[in-house]
Amino acid sequence: MKRKKKKPIFPLVFLLLVCVGFCIWGAREAATIYFQKLPENVSAIKNVVTRTMEESIPFSEIVIDESEVASGFYYQLLSDGQQLVYKEILQAVRTQAESFYIHTGNTEEFSMVYEYLLYDRPEIFWCTGGTQITSYTDYSEVRPVYICLGEELQQRSAQIEAAANACLAGIAMDAPEYDKIRYIFEYLVNTVDYNLDAPDNQNIYSSLVNRVSVCAGYSRAAQFLLQRLGIECIYAIGTIPQQGPHAWNIVKCNGQYYHMDVTFGDPVFQQGESGVNIPLGSINYGYLCCADSEIYRSHTSEPGIPYPECPSMDLDYYVLNGMFYEGYDSYAMLLNMNQSVYERRPSFSCKFAYYDLYLQAHDDIINNVIPQAAQTLAVNYGLDTVWYTYVEDPMMSVITVYWGY
């Protein structure tokens, strides 16, 4: 049952004092001096009202240390008052409190802070962000909605912990930061399938335990695992044109920030988007440690959120592995593609520095270079028939061909 909304006390007191002041405005100097002191009295009354509210409303004492939350990207975007609400929510939902009080009566402010909290804390998987809230002038009573409670929550927590430990056992804590990031990227691509109908698909339980999820589940799992490895990882939100809301990550590696989109790295997602039969086990590395100039070809970040700039291409997968082209030569491209066949690589990719260069190379690669490399495949391995397929990614100026040996 909702409590009856309380009337604000202070505005009435303030109105009364203004009336008193008006009545004595025409009096002598002594009265004038008294009126000038009224602001101090107003401040004192405000302090009394505030103390009375603090004493009468059962706010929980904050026991969360500042150092525990200070590194949160979204926490840092909040004002001091909003950070207090952030801590109040975190403290309450950690213990699955049935209800609790917060220091704001602004429901929109509360919703934003709660949303930011869940962006920072992927481990809070039992919260959807849904609530029942009764708002008063300066505070609110909140009743959160939980996915699970009690024994079920404990079981799910244990399953998540076991899954995380199994994953992290495959990478050393002292491994280079890039190796850790690439490992988590590959692990999630290889173990999670994209499915819009996946249950619990907004949290890490879907991706780490059920192993079917959507972008939110992929991105929160990446954040959860990388944080365990000591890597700064931000849950980023925005949209994909013609598709709608989307989530990905921004990771910090060797002092610089890079975008990482595990969802776009998954061949199941790629196959659904392109309609091409992509071999299982394939990974789209174009969305591993990429720059603003690359990710924002296809992604739009949420307006008003100051995400870190990601200017560097130095860890771009195509740059690191000699697959990045700033010019086009048909014969040189054929030699490189043939080399992938000789080395029995499952695929060959080429990324072009800009879209016009991609267009310049596109038709020749599709109509001439790939068929010639397929002939090399047949001759080199004595095949009567040759199977291959290719995927075009105009947004990223990439062409990838998959070989069947």
RODO-2510 file (C-alpha; in nm, 4 decimals, decimal comma):
residues 405
     n   res          X          Y          Z
     1     m     0,0000     0,0000     0,0000
     2     k     0,1392     0,3429    -0,0888
     3     r     0,1855     0,5891     0,1936
     4     k     0,0068     0,9198     0,1698
     5     k     0,2360     1,1843     0,0219
     6     k     0,3634     1,4141     0,2977
     7     k     0,3320     1,7863     0,2651
     8     p     0,6611     1,9776     0,2468
     9     i     0,7296     2,1511     0,5770
    10     f     0,9989     2,4009     0,4823
    11     p     0,8133     2,5928     0,2090
    12     l     0,5383     2,6764     0,4646
    13     v     0,7929     2,8001     0,7175
    14     f     0,9641     3,0069     0,4523
    15     l     0,6345     3,1679     0,3495
    16     l     0,5577     3,2567     0,7100
    17     l     0,8918     3,4324     0,7551
    18     v     0,8491     3,6334     0,4390
    19     c     0,5099     3,7553     0,5641
    20     v     0,6597     3,8610     0,8972
    21     g     0,9326     4,0514     0,7187
    22     f     0,6801     4,2314     0,4987
    23     c     0,4789     4,3435     0,8004
    24     i     0,7805     4,5130     0,9614
    25     w     0,9300     4,6543     0,6402
    26     g     0,8140     5,0104     0,7240
    27     a     0,9292     5,0062     1,0888
    28     r     1,2280     5,1854     1,2391
    29     e     1,5977     5,0892     1,2250
    30     a     1,5761     4,8269     1,5015
    31     a     1,3072     4,6426     1,3074
    32     t     1,5140     4,6674     0,9908
    33     i     1,8149     4,5134     1,1654
    34     y     1,5948     4,2262     1,2858
    35     f     1,4746     4,1594     0,9330
    36     q     1,8306     4,1428     0,8001
    37     k     1,9005     3,8610     1,0436
    38     l     1,6130     3,6512     0,9144
    39     p     1,8193     3,4555     0,6572
    40     e     2,0250     3,3093     0,9428
    41     n     1,7030     3,2051     1,1122
    42     v     1,5770     3,0559     0,7877
    43     s     1,8969     2,8544     0,7587
    44     a     1,8636     2,7350     1,1144
    45     i     1,5034     2,6292     1,0557
    46     k     1,6051     2,4478     0,7379
    47     n     1,8708     2,2603     0,9355
    48     v     1,6157     2,1634     1,1980
    49     v     1,3731     2,0411     0,9304
    50     t     1,6510     1,8413     0,7636
    51     r     1,7580     1,6845     1,0927
    52     t     1,3969     1,6014     1,1731
    53     m     1,3539     1,4276     0,8373
    54     e     1,6798     1,2343     0,8811
    55     e     1,5666     1,1207     1,2262
    56     s     1,2126     1,0263     1,1230
    57     i     1,2882     0,8477     0,7911
    58     p     1,4678     0,5142     0,8390
    59     f     1,7535     0,5739     0,5948
    60     s     2,0171     0,3006     0,6134
    61     e     2,3598     0,3930     0,7372
    62     i     2,6058     0,3824     0,4481
    63     v     2,8743     0,1231     0,5159
    64     i     3,0104     0,1012     0,1595
    65     d     3,3605     0,2457     0,1433
    66     e     3,4185     0,5112    -0,1221
    67     s     3,7149     0,3160    -0,2615
    68     e     3,4807     0,0317    -0,3550
    69     v     3,2738     0,2421    -0,5939
    70     a     3,5031     0,5296    -0,6916
    71     s     3,6413     0,3568    -1,0020
    72     g     3,2966     0,3006    -1,1559
    73     f     3,2744     0,4911    -1,4859
    74     y     2,9074     0,5825    -1,4404
    75     y     2,9493     0,6545    -1,0678
    76     q     3,2002     0,9240    -1,1592
    77     l     2,9410     1,0967    -1,3788
    78     l     2,7081     1,1600    -1,0822
    79     s     2,6809     1,4553    -0,8449
    80     d     2,7557     1,4091    -0,4735
    81     g     2,3867     1,3691    -0,3936
    82     q     2,3365     1,1176    -0,6729
    83     q     2,6414     0,9221    -0,5563
    84     l     2,4770     0,8912    -0,2150
    85     v     2,1644     0,7471    -0,3817
    86     y     2,3883     0,5109    -0,5847
    87     k     2,5371     0,3761    -0,2605
    88     e     2,1948     0,3475    -0,0967
    89     i     2,0649     0,1396    -0,3876
    90     l     2,3761    -0,0792    -0,4074
    91     q     2,3759    -0,1468    -0,0357
    92     a     2,0087    -0,2428    -0,0389
    93     v     1,9967    -0,4652    -0,3471
    94     r     2,3090    -0,6532    -0,2399
    95     t     2,1107    -0,7870     0,0545
    96     q     1,7890    -0,8172    -0,1505
    97     a     1,6134    -0,5681     0,0755
    98     e     1,2374    -0,5781     0,0320
    99     s     1,2205    -0,1991     0,0587
   100     f     1,4511     0,0903     0,1421
   101     y     1,4635     0,4708     0,1478
   102     i     1,6736     0,7001    -0,0716
   103     h     1,7611     1,0688    -0,0523
   104     t     1,5692     1,1898    -0,3562
   105     g     1,2053     1,2408    -0,4399
   106     n     1,2845     1,2763    -0,8098
   107     t     1,1835     0,9492    -0,9756
   108     e     1,3646     1,0304    -1,3007
   109     e     1,6851     1,0927    -1,1095
   110     f     1,6420     0,7662    -0,9217
   111     s     1,5865     0,5723    -1,2472
   112     m     1,9017     0,7175    -1,4003
   113     v     2,1138     0,6402    -1,0937
   114     y     1,9818     0,2822    -1,0716
   115     e     2,0487     0,2312    -1,4418
   116     y     2,4028     0,3653    -1,4031
   117     l     2,4578     0,1354    -1,1057
   118     l     2,3668    -0,1713    -1,3118
   119     y     2,5958    -0,0539    -1,5943
   120     d     2,8846    -0,0399    -1,3456
   121     r     2,8077    -0,3634    -1,1569
   122     p     2,7511    -0,6683    -1,3814
   123     e     2,7663    -0,8945    -1,0756
   124     i     2,4241    -0,7625    -0,9616
   125     f     2,2535    -1,0073    -1,1954
   126     w     1,9373    -1,0546    -0,9873
   127     c     1,8144    -0,6987    -1,0508
   128     t     1,6244    -0,5925    -1,3610
   129     g     1,6124    -0,2250    -1,2709
   130     g     1,2363    -0,2538    -1,2227
   131     t     1,0911    -0,1063    -0,9039
   132     q     0,7817     0,0078    -0,7230
   133     i     0,8527     0,3532    -0,5853
   134     t     0,6607     0,5868    -0,3584
   135     s     0,7948     0,9379    -0,3966
   136     y     0,7782     1,2205    -0,1397
   137     t     0,9200     1,5706    -0,1541
   138     d     1,2800     1,4957    -0,0546
   139     y     1,2958     1,1187    -0,0417
   140     s     1,1442     0,7984    -0,1794
   141     e     1,0600     0,4504    -0,0617
   142     v     1,1767     0,1868    -0,3114
   143     r     1,0645    -0,1733    -0,3558
   144     p     1,2957    -0,3424    -0,6098
   145     v     1,1983    -0,6228    -0,8464
   146     y     1,4315    -0,9230    -0,8219
   147     i     1,4726    -1,2076    -1,0722
   148     c     1,5425    -1,4540    -0,7937
   149     l     1,5847    -1,4655    -0,4171
   150     g     1,7078    -1,6896    -0,1370
   151     e     1,8199    -2,0397    -0,2289
   152     e     1,7718    -1,9874    -0,6016
   153     l     1,9915    -1,6788    -0,5935
   154     q     2,2615    -1,8694    -0,4056
   155     q     2,2489    -2,1515    -0,6606
   156     r     2,2742    -1,9118    -0,9525
   157     s     2,5608    -1,7244    -0,7870
   158     a     2,7491    -2,0521    -0,7403
   159     q     2,6897    -2,1461    -1,1053
   160     i     2,8194    -1,8086    -1,2233
   161     e     3,1252    -1,8372    -1,0003
   162     a     3,2020    -2,1871    -1,1322
   163     a     3,1634    -2,0708    -1,4933
   164     a     3,3858    -1,7673    -1,4342
   165     n     3,6550    -1,9793    -1,2682
   166     a     3,6473    -2,2284    -1,5560
   167     c     3,6943    -1,9445    -1,8030
   168     l     3,9692    -1,7641    -1,6132
   169     a     4,1653    -2,0854    -1,5601
   170     g     4,2674    -2,0573    -1,9250
   171     i     4,4590    -1,7303    -1,8914
   172     a     4,7359    -1,6323    -1,6499
   173     m     4,6829    -1,3324    -1,4242
   174     d     5,0244    -1,1980    -1,5297
   175     a     4,9530    -1,2292    -1,9036
   176     p     4,9815    -0,9076    -2,1111
   177     e     4,6665    -0,6964    -2,1065
   178     y     4,6000    -0,7436    -2,4781
   179     d     4,6224    -1,1230    -2,4389
   180     k     4,3670    -1,1094    -2,1558
   181     i     4,1264    -0,8984    -2,3614
   182     r     4,1588    -1,1166    -2,6704
   183     y     4,1166    -1,4319    -2,4609
   184     i     3,7873    -1,3117    -2,3089
   185     f     3,6658    -1,1942    -2,6508
   186     e     3,7365    -1,5351    -2,8054
   187     y     3,6023    -1,7273    -2,5062
   188     l     3,2628    -1,5571    -2,5185
   189     v     3,2365    -1,5804    -2,8966
   190     n     3,3129    -1,9530    -2,8798
   191     t     3,0888    -2,0402    -2,5854
   192     v     2,7834    -1,8120    -2,6188
   193     d     2,5224    -1,8140    -2,8959
   194     y     2,3195    -1,5112    -2,9959
   195     n     1,9458    -1,5656    -2,9405
   196     l     1,6857    -1,2926    -2,9028
   197     d     1,4608    -1,5322    -2,7108
   198     a     1,7237    -1,6302    -2,4549
   199     p     1,5941    -1,6164    -2,0946
   200     d     1,7608    -1,3684    -1,8564
   201     n     1,9312    -1,2198    -2,1606
   202     q     2,0093    -0,8859    -1,9943
   203     n     2,2489    -1,0320    -1,7370
   204     i     2,5562    -1,2500    -1,6962
   205     y     2,3621    -1,5630    -1,5994
   206     s     2,2384    -1,5961    -1,9574
   207     s     2,5860    -1,5768    -2,1096
   208     l     2,8034    -1,7532    -1,8512
   209     v     2,5645    -2,0311    -1,7441
   210     n     2,2917    -2,0704    -2,0078
   211     r     2,5342    -1,9648    -2,2835
   212     v     2,2675    -1,8016    -2,4971
   213     s     2,2164    -1,4277    -2,4807
   214     v     2,1964    -1,0930    -2,6602
   215     c     2,4256    -0,7904    -2,6653
   216     a     2,3588    -0,6968    -2,3004
   217     g     2,4503    -1,0448    -2,1786
   218     y     2,7659    -1,0630    -2,3920
   219     s     2,8834    -0,7174    -2,2844
   220     r     2,8117    -0,7616    -1,9154
   221     a     2,9913    -1,0980    -1,9161
   222     a     3,2954    -0,9404    -2,0842
   223     q     3,2919    -0,6632    -1,8238
   224     f     3,2540    -0,9099    -1,5350
   225     l     3,5386    -1,1368    -1,6535
   226     l     3,7797    -0,8594    -1,7515
   227     q     3,7280    -0,6834    -1,4188
   228     r     3,8245    -1,0095    -1,2501
   229     l     4,1456    -1,0003    -1,4572
   230     g     4,2210    -0,6442    -1,3486
   231     i     4,1252    -0,4840    -1,6821
   232     e     3,9194    -0,1649    -1,6841
   233     c     3,6093    -0,2381    -1,8886
   234     i     3,3122    -0,0063    -1,9458
   235     y     2,9640    -0,1192    -2,0438
   236     a     2,8828     0,1125    -2,3348
   237     i     2,5348     0,1784    -2,4726
   238     g     2,4000     0,3260    -2,7941
   239     t     2,2235     0,2195    -3,1114
   240     i     2,2838     0,0429    -3,4415
   241     p     2,1145     0,2162    -3,7376
   242     q     1,8101     0,0257    -3,8647
   243     q     1,8427    -0,2185    -3,5732
   244     g     1,7897    -0,0327    -3,2472
   245     p     1,9493    -0,0217    -2,8989
   246     h     2,2827    -0,1971    -2,8556
   247     a     2,5518    -0,2565    -2,5927
   248     w     2,9245    -0,3195    -2,6265
   249     n     3,2404    -0,2477    -2,4236
   250     i     3,5234     0,0006    -2,3988
   251     v     3,8420    -0,1562    -2,2606
   252     k     4,1651    -0,0037    -2,1386
   253     c     4,4827    -0,1686    -2,2645
   254     n     4,8353    -0,0411    -2,2026
   255     g     4,7009     0,2984    -2,0983
   256     q     4,4735     0,3547    -2,4005
   257     y     4,1026     0,2934    -2,4572
   258     y     3,9587     0,0721    -2,7328
   259     h     3,6124    -0,0453    -2,8343
   260     m     3,5246    -0,4145    -2,8160
   261     d     3,1969    -0,5646    -2,9386
   262     v     3,1751    -0,9350    -2,8573
   263     t     2,8271    -0,9633    -3,0094
   264     f     2,9497    -0,8479    -3,3489
   265     g     3,2400    -1,0914    -3,3176
   266     d     3,0053    -1,3916    -3,2935
   267     p     2,9502    -1,5823    -3,6220
   268     v     2,5981    -1,6760    -3,5103
   269     f     2,5132    -1,3060    -3,4988
   270     q     2,7003    -1,2439    -3,8247
   271     q     2,5132    -1,5242    -3,9955
   272     g     2,1799    -1,3877    -3,8821
   273     e     2,2690    -1,0426    -4,0125
   274     s     2,4303    -1,1432    -4,3438
   275     g     2,2342    -1,4583    -4,4269
   276     v     2,5611    -1,6266    -4,5276
   277     n     2,6454    -1,9728    -4,3938
   278     i     2,9544    -1,8917    -4,1870
   279     p     3,1596    -2,1863    -4,0547
   280     l     3,1247    -2,2547    -3,6840
   281     g     3,4275    -2,1500    -3,4860
   282     s     3,4808    -1,8410    -3,6996
   283     i     3,5414    -1,5095    -3,5230
   284     n     3,5029    -1,1572    -3,6561
   285     y     3,8086    -0,9874    -3,5085
   286     g     3,7164    -0,6533    -3,6589
   287     y     3,5437    -0,5606    -3,3334
   288     l     3,8341    -0,6448    -3,1024
   289     c     4,0247    -0,3397    -2,9742
   290     c     3,9143    -0,1028    -3,2485
   291     a     3,9222     0,2752    -3,2727
   292     d     3,6434     0,5341    -3,2737
   293     s     3,6955     0,5758    -3,6480
   294     e     3,6055     0,2091    -3,6995
   295     i     3,3311     0,1368    -3,4436
   296     y     3,1368     0,4528    -3,5213
   297     r     3,0939     0,3446    -3,8806
   298     s     2,8242     0,1090    -3,7534
   299     h     2,7586     0,2148    -3,3913
   300     t     2,6188     0,5342    -3,2392
   301     s     2,6933     0,5969    -2,8726
   302     e     2,4309     0,7258    -2,6295
   303     p     2,4084     1,1076    -2,6498
   304     g     2,5199     1,2889    -2,3381
   305     i     2,7473     1,0150    -2,2015
   306     p     3,1149     1,1212    -2,2279
   307     y     3,2784     0,7919    -2,3160
   308     p     3,6585     0,7927    -2,3348
   309     e     3,8056     0,8655    -2,6769
   310     c     3,9528     0,5648    -2,8563
   311     p     4,1799     0,7201    -3,1209
   312     s     4,4401     0,4501    -3,1808
   313     m     4,4448     0,1818    -3,4511
   314     d     4,7590     0,0157    -3,3131
   315     l     4,5732    -0,2874    -3,1689
   316     d     4,3309    -0,3261    -3,4589
   317     y     4,3396    -0,6970    -3,5497
   318     y     4,3850    -0,6331    -3,9219
   319     v     4,6679    -0,3869    -3,8604
   320     l     4,8455    -0,6263    -3,6217
   321     n     4,8186    -0,9185    -3,8651
   322     g     4,9078    -0,7542    -4,1975
   323     m     4,5497    -0,7519    -4,3302
   324     f     4,5105    -0,3743    -4,3510
   325     y     4,5404    -0,2161    -4,6957
   326     e     4,5990     0,1505    -4,7728
   327     g     4,6187     0,0828    -5,1479
   328     y     4,5031    -0,1881    -5,3877
   329     d     4,7027    -0,4157    -5,6183
   330     s     4,5167    -0,7135    -5,7641
   331     y     4,8241    -0,9348    -5,8104
   332     a     4,9533    -0,8653    -5,4573
   333     m     4,6098    -0,9459    -5,3187
   334     l     4,6066    -1,2805    -5,5034
   335     l     4,9522    -1,3687    -5,3658
   336     n     4,8345    -1,2977    -5,0111
   337     m     4,5142    -1,4947    -5,0590
   338     n     4,7033    -1,7900    -5,2075
   339     q     4,9375    -1,7824    -4,9082
   340     s     4,6385    -1,8311    -4,6784
   341     v     4,5516    -2,1440    -4,8810
   342     y     4,9077    -2,2821    -4,8656
   343     e     4,9069    -2,2323    -4,4868
   344     r     4,5658    -2,3992    -4,4639
   345     r     4,4107    -2,1078    -4,2834
   346     p     4,0331    -2,1340    -4,2405
   347     s     3,9791    -1,7848    -4,3786
   348     f     4,1361    -1,4805    -4,5370
   349     s     4,0373    -1,1212    -4,4586
   350     c     4,1293    -0,7869    -4,6055
   351     k     4,0371    -0,4516    -4,4540
   352     f     4,0690    -0,1270    -4,6465
   353     a     4,1675     0,2053    -4,4964
   354     y     3,8636     0,3876    -4,6322
   355     y     3,5342     0,3089    -4,8010
   356     d     3,6203     0,4362    -5,1513
   357     l     3,9224     0,2044    -5,1598
   358     y     3,6967    -0,0826    -5,0532
   359     l     3,4641    -0,0052    -5,3439
   360     q     3,7586     0,0150    -5,5824
   361     a     3,8814    -0,3315    -5,4814
   362     h     3,5467    -0,5026    -5,4227
   363     d     3,4434    -0,6244    -5,7691
   364     d     3,7909    -0,7454    -5,8649
   365     i     3,8281    -0,9428    -5,5401
   366     i     3,4853    -1,1056    -5,5712
   367     n     3,4934    -1,1770    -5,9454
   368     n     3,8611    -1,2478    -6,0076
   369     v     4,0876    -1,2857    -5,7052
   370     i     3,8729    -1,5248    -5,4983
   371     p     3,7976    -1,7615    -5,7945
   372     q     4,1695    -1,7754    -5,8797
   373     a     4,2603    -1,8517    -5,5178
   374     a     3,9907    -2,1228    -5,5207
   375     q     4,1712    -2,2791    -5,8175
   376     t     4,4901    -2,2774    -5,6106
   377     l     4,2985    -2,4532    -5,3334
   378     a     4,1769    -2,7256    -5,5725
   379     v     4,5172    -2,7867    -5,7275
   380     n     4,7175    -2,7715    -5,4063
   381     y     4,4931    -3,0190    -5,2217
   382     g     4,3804    -3,2352    -5,5170
   383     l     4,0124    -3,1467    -5,4781
   384     d     3,7519    -3,2248    -5,7446
   385     t     3,5148    -2,9647    -5,6036
   386     v     3,5934    -2,6558    -5,4042
   387     w     3,3773    -2,5030    -5,1329
   388     y     3,4175    -2,1468    -5,0179
   389     t     3,1988    -1,8606    -4,9059
   390     y     3,2643    -1,4953    -4,8471
   391     v     3,1178    -1,2215    -4,6289
   392     e     3,1156    -0,8538    -4,7153
   393     d     3,1158    -0,5921    -4,4400
   394     p     3,0858    -0,2545    -4,6162
   395     m     3,0512    -0,0709    -4,2840
   396     m     3,4000    -0,1824    -4,1809
   397     s     3,5370    -0,2033    -4,5393
   398     v     3,6214    -0,5720    -4,4901
   399     i     3,5898    -0,8781    -4,7149
   400     t     3,6402    -1,2228    -4,5636
   401     v     3,6534    -1,5508    -4,7556
   402     y     3,6142    -1,8874    -4,5769
   403     w     3,7852    -2,1931    -4,7305
   404     g     3,6619    -2,5525    -4,7288
   405     y     3,9513    -2,8001    -4,7333
***
